[in-house]
Amino acid sequence: MARQAKFDEIEYYDHKALSAVDFRPPETGWMDTPVDMRPGTFIYPAKPRHLEYLGFPNPREWNPQDDDWKLPENWKEIIFKGMRERLDEYRSFRVFMDICVRCGACADKCHFFIGSGDPKNMPVLRAELIRSVYRNDFTTAGKILGKLAGAREVTIDVIKEWFYYFYQCTECRRCSVFCPYGIDTAEITMMARELLNLLGLNVNWIIEPVANCFRTGNHLGIQPHGLKDTLEFFADDIEEATGIKVDIPLNKKGAEILFVTPSGDFLADPGTFTCMGYMMLFHELGLDYTWSTYASEGGNFGLFTSHETIKRLNAKIYAEAKRLGVKWILGGECGHMWRVVNQYMDTVNGPADFLEVPRSPITGTVFENARSTKMVHITEFTADLIKHGKLKLDKSQNDHIRVTFHDSCNPARAMGILEEPRYILKHVCNHFYEMPENTIREQTFCCGGGAGLGTDENMEMRLRGGLPRGNAVQHVHERFGVNHLVAMCAIDRATLSTVCEYWAPEVRVAGIHELLANAMVMRGQKKRTLNLRLEPINGEEGDGDE
Amino acid sequence: MEEQLKRSRDRIVRKWTDALLNTYSPEMARFIRKEKDLFANPVGAAVRTSLGPLFDALVDDESPERMVAHLDQLIQIRCVQDFAPSEAVGFLLEIKGIVRTQLSEQESRSAVRFLETFDRRVDLLVLRAFDRLAMYRDRTWEVRIREVKRRVATLARMSRLTDQDLDPGVAPTPATE
C-alpha cells in the first residue's frame, strides 16, 4: 500500500489521497516493540547507598533513559541461575510459567491496560515477557521451535522491558480473580522483580524504605525520638478536638498487645488522622497496648523486592513482640502488610508459638483466624467491639459527609476482609453508598500506586492506572453526592487522594478509624465542634459539595 | 450541505471513531469496541459518548465552548495516556478529510465555501481542545505537588512551617472558558 499522508501534511488534503486513507492500525508483534522510557512513566532507580546498606548486588548510579544500564558482565548467567533456582524452589512459579493457556480472561482486567491501552499491560502478555524466556531456555519445545513456540532469547532489551513493565504491575491480583487456573500474577511479578534485583535493577521508592525499615524500624526512617514527638503532637491535636489527653504507651514491656501500623500514617495526610483515630480508640478502651519504635512499620516493602527481604523485615515485628513480652499483635489499616501476614509470614518466620492466640480483652472474642500468625486486623477488632456494644457512637457527627468505600486490594483479595470495614462504616455514618459492583469487593480496582509504585515521578502512569477507580468514584459522586472515599490502606490514602484530585476532584480520602474516632463519644470529652482535621464538624467549610 | 452530512452521520462518526481508535494499539482498539460496561471500560465509554454529539455540534455550528464539552472526558483521559500533546488532540483534524471523502470531486468543488467554514470550526474546536488538554496537564502537576506536600504534612505542621491547610479537599477548579 502506498504511504498515506497524515493530517498534518499538506498532501492529506488532496482529494485522491484522502479516499485512500485507511484507519486500520498496522500490526507489529509485541516481541518487536521495544520500550520507550518516557518521563512520567517510570520510577527512578535505587540509590547505591541503600543497596549497599542492604548488601544488595550491583549498587551504582544509573539512568533508565541511558542506553547503558551498567549491568554486570555476566548478567545473562545471573538471570539463568536465578530463574533455575526459583523454578526449583517455588513450584508455583514453575506452574504459573507452564499452565497459562492464553485464554485472555485476564487481558482486560488490569487497571493499567484499561487506562493505558498498552497491550503489555494485559496480565497475560506481561507474564509472557518472562514466560517467553522461560520457554526458550527451560523447555524442550521452546529450545526446538523457538519463536513458533512463543520463545525468545533474553537480551538487554528484554531486561529493559521487564524493568519497565514489572514496575508497572501493582501486584493487586484483580486479574487473578478472573483466571480459570488461578494464576497469581502478583507472584509472577514478584519473581521477575527478584531476578531484576539480582542485576541491581530496582527502584528507589522501594529500596529506600526497605533500607530505612531495616535500619530504623520503619519505611520513613523515623527515629525513636521522632516517633515519640509525632505521637505526642497527634495527642495535642486530639486534645484540641476532644479535650482529652490520650496516653501514648511506647516500648512498654509486658503490655498485652503490640500495635503495628504503616509508618505512612505518622507523616502523611490523611493517614495521620487515622492514626489519631487508633490512639483515641485505644485510650477510650483502656487497652493495655504499646507502640514500638523498633517495629514501627506494618508495611513490608520486602514484598516488592524479594522473599528474603520479606523475611528480614517481617522478622522485626516478631522479634519485638518477643522482646516486649506481649501476648499478641494488633495491626492497623494497611494493605500489603496483610498479604505478608496472611500468606507468607507463617512460612517465612512462623509459626509465632511464643505468642498467645489473640483474644479481645474487651469482648472476650477469640480470633481463631489469627491462631497461627497471632496478628489481628484492626477492623476485625473494632467491628467486634461495635457488635458487642462496647463503643458509644454518635453517627450524626459524620452527617455532613457522604461516604463510599474502596476495598484495598490486599485486605480484600488476599485476606477476604470485605464485611468488617462496611460494618464499621455503617455504624459511624448515616450516608454510605457503594460503588458499582464490578469495582468493589473481590473485583476492586487498584489505586494504581501499590507494590512500590506510589511515588510521584511516575504520576502519568499512576493516573492511567487510577482511571478505573477514579471513574467509579466520580460516578457515585455524581449520582449520590459522595464526597468522601474511605480506604483502609496507607498507600491508598496517599495515592487515592491524588487519583481523586485528578479524576473526581470533589471527593477527599479518609480512613475508617478517622471516621470512627469522629463519631466516637469519649468519656469526659468536651463538646465536639472540631473533627480530627480540626475543621468544624457539620460545618460548611472544606467539605466538597455539602 | 449540512443535510447531506447529517444523512451520512453514522458513516462519518464511524470513520472518525476509527481514526481515533487508530491512535491506540490494536488490542486496545478491539477492547474499546467490545466492552460496553462503563466501569470495566471507561475509555470506551468516553469514546462512545463523545464523537457523535461532537459531530452534530460541528454541523450545527454550536459554539466552540459547547463543542469541547462533549470531549472533556476523552481529553482528560488522553492527557495522561502515552501521547504527545499534538497526538492527543490531533485525531480531531481527521474529520476534515472524512467529511471530504463523503463528497464526490464535483461536489467538493461546489462546496468550497462550506468546507472552508467547516474547516474553521474544526480549527476552533482543536484550539479549545488543546486548552482543555493544557488544563488537565496543569492538573497533573498540581496534584503531584499537593501529594508531595501531604507526604510531609506532620513535619510541616510540627515545625510550624505552614499554617496552611495541606488538604483543602477540593482540587484546583478547572479553568473555564
Contacts between the chains, C-beta under 8 A, distances in Angstrom:
chain1	res1	chain2	res2	distance
A	7	B	90	6.4
A	7	B	93	4.3
A	7	B	94	5.6
A	7	B	96	7.2
A	7	B	97	6.6
A	8	B	86	7.6
A	8	B	90	7.0
A	8	B	93	7.5
A	12	B	97	6.2
A	13	B	96	7.4
A	13	B	97	7.3
A	13	B	100	7.8
A	15	B	100	6.5
A	15	B	105	5.6
A	15	B	108	6.1
A	18	B	97	4.9
A	18	B	100	5.4
A	18	B	101	5.3
A	19	B	101	5.5
A	21	B	97	6.1
A	21	B	101	7.4
A	23	B	15	6.9
A	23	B	18	3.8
A	23	B	19	5.1
A	23	B	21	7.5
A	23	B	22	4.5
A	24	B	18	7.8
A	24	B	22	7.4
A	25	B	21	7.7
A	25	B	22	5.3
A	25	B	24	7.6
A	25	B	25	7.3
A	25	B	26	5.0
A	25	B	29	6.4
A	27	B	26	5.8
A	36	B	82	7.8
A	38	B	82	7.0
A	41	B	82	7.3
A	107	B	27	7.6
A	107	B	31	7.9
A	108	B	31	5.2
A	108	B	35	6.2
A	108	B	40	7.2
A	108	B	41	7.5
A	113	B	28	7.7
A	113	B	31	7.8
A	114	B	31	8.0
A	114	B	40	7.4
A	114	B	41	6.6
A	114	B	42	7.0
A	114	B	43	7.0
A	115	B	42	7.8
A	115	B	43	7.3
A	115	B	77	7.8
A	115	B	80	7.7
A	115	B	81	7.6
A	116	B	81	6.1
A	116	B	82	6.5
A	117	B	24	4.6
A	117	B	25	5.6
A	117	B	27	7.5
A	117	B	28	3.1
A	117	B	31	7.6
A	117	B	32	7.8
A	117	B	43	6.9
A	117	B	81	6.8
A	117	B	82	8.0
A	118	B	25	6.6
A	118	B	28	7.6
A	118	B	82	6.9
A	119	B	25	4.9
A	119	B	26	7.9
A	119	B	27	4.0
A	119	B	28	7.1
A	122	B	27	6.7
A	229	B	158	6.9
A	230	B	154	5.9
A	230	B	158	7.3
A	233	B	154	6.9
A	233	B	157	7.3
A	233	B	158	5.2
A	266	B	154	6.4
A	267	B	151	6.9
A	267	B	152	6.3
A	267	B	153	7.0
A	267	B	154	4.8
A	267	B	155	6.6
A	268	B	150	5.6
A	268	B	151	4.9
A	268	B	152	7.4
A	268	B	153	6.1
A	268	B	154	7.6
A	269	B	150	4.5
A	269	B	153	3.9
A	269	B	154	7.9
A	269	B	166	5.5
A	269	B	167	5.3
A	270	B	150	7.4
A	270	B	167	6.4
A	272	B	153	6.2
A	272	B	154	5.7
A	436	B	38	7.9
A	436	B	39	4.7
A	438	B	37	6.8
A	438	B	39	5.4
A	438	B	40	5.9
A	439	B	39	5.1
A	456	B	144	4.9
A	456	B	147	5.7
A	456	B	148	5.9
A	459	B	140	5.8
A	459	B	143	7.3
A	459	B	144	4.8
A	460	B	80	5.1
A	460	B	140	6.6
A	463	B	80	4.2
A	463	B	140	6.4
A	463	B	143	8.0
A	464	B	80	5.3
A	464	B	81	6.3
A	467	B	42	5.6
A	467	B	43	7.5
A	467	B	77	6.6
A	467	B	80	7.8
A	468	B	39	6.9
A	468	B	40	7.8
A	468	B	42	6.1
A	471	B	38	7.5
A	471	B	39	6.6
A	471	B	42	4.1
A	472	B	39	5.5
A	475	B	38	7.5
A	475	B	39	7.3
A	494	B	147	7.0
A	494	B	150	7.0
A	494	B	151	6.9
A	495	B	147	7.7
A	497	B	146	7.9
A	497	B	147	6.9
A	497	B	150	6.4
A	497	B	167	7.0
A	498	B	143	4.8
A	498	B	144	7.4
A	498	B	146	7.2
A	498	B	147	4.6
A	500	B	171	7.8
A	501	B	139	7.6
A	501	B	142	7.7
A	501	B	143	4.3
A	501	B	146	6.5
A	501	B	171	4.0
A	502	B	76	8.0
A	502	B	80	7.8
A	502	B	139	6.0
A	502	B	140	6.8
A	502	B	143	5.2
A	502	B	171	7.2
A	503	B	76	7.6
A	505	B	170	6.2
A	505	B	171	3.4
A	505	B	172	7.8
A	506	B	170	6.3
A	508	B	167	6.7
A	508	B	169	4.3
A	508	B	170	7.8
A	533	B	167	7.8
A	542	B	165	7.1
A	542	B	168	5.9
A	542	B	169	4.9
A	542	B	170	7.7
A	543	B	169	6.6
A	544	B	169	6.2
A	544	B	170	6.4
